[in-house]
Amino acid sequence: MTLADEYRNQTRWREWLRLFEMLPSVDGSTVLDLGCAVGDQAVELVARGARVIGIDANEALLEVARARGLRDAEFRREDLRALAPSAAEVDGIWCSFAAAYFPRLGEVLRSWQKLLKPGGWIMLTEVDDLFGHEPLDVEVKAILRAYGEAAIAANRHDFQMGRKLRGHLEDAGFSVTTSRTLGDKELSFDGPADSDVLEAWAARLERMKTLRDFCGADFERVREQLLGALAHREHHSTASVRCCVATRSGRG
């Protein structure tokens, strides 16, 4: 299974329709889709009348997005930390499941703010406590907690970013208008996972090289514990998917 296949499969587990309902009308507007991956959300935005500029750092995913032949959309390879200023400011920014890659998110948001028209909107969606699944051994939870702390220290990832979205947005000068917690059939649910969800988790853990390197000889134990927790009849998730919609109130 390729990474593009994984993204395609994830679409049916997300509550995307609830997110689109939170947005102002996008008809006739220009929207940046940051971390656009294979373009699934770009499809929805275009269907609602938007012109979309999708940006991602992964060329293989962008090739899949471009192959859709989506009207009123273009897809570019750029570093989300250092986006080139557009010739004209955009009406909105959509960013789903990319914020956690920027532990110092406030710095990134201030640069993104310059791309927005005054009064323009931004939608951020991110998971909180990705590894928050029970039952897990105390030792495995300690390893995962230490891994998360190391990822923040290295400015590589923040696994607790979901709960911090509102604070980062407000610190960057945005006005938060809506904040919600969403259901998610892959990331935040109780009871045993379906077989396709377990397959997706196994693929995710397999490609997390930094987790493998951090755990060393304990990696297989951590992997099996997580998959076992997800499959357990009494599985309980403390993970959640959080989203915020905010507006740019001034020139910033």
Secondary structure, 3 states (H helix, E strand, C coil): CCHHHHHHHHHHHCCHHHHHHHCCCCCCCEEEEECCCCCHHHHHHHHCCCEEEEEECCHHHHHHHHCCCCCCEEEEECCCCCCCCCCCCEEEEEEECCHHHCCCHHHHHHHHHCCEEEEEEEEEEEEECCCCEECCCHHHHHHHHHHHHHHHHCCCCCCCHHHHHHHHHHHCCEEEEEEEEECECCCECCCCCCHHHHHHHHHHHHHCHHHHHHHHHHHHHHHHHHHHHHHCCCCEECCEEEEEEEEECCCC
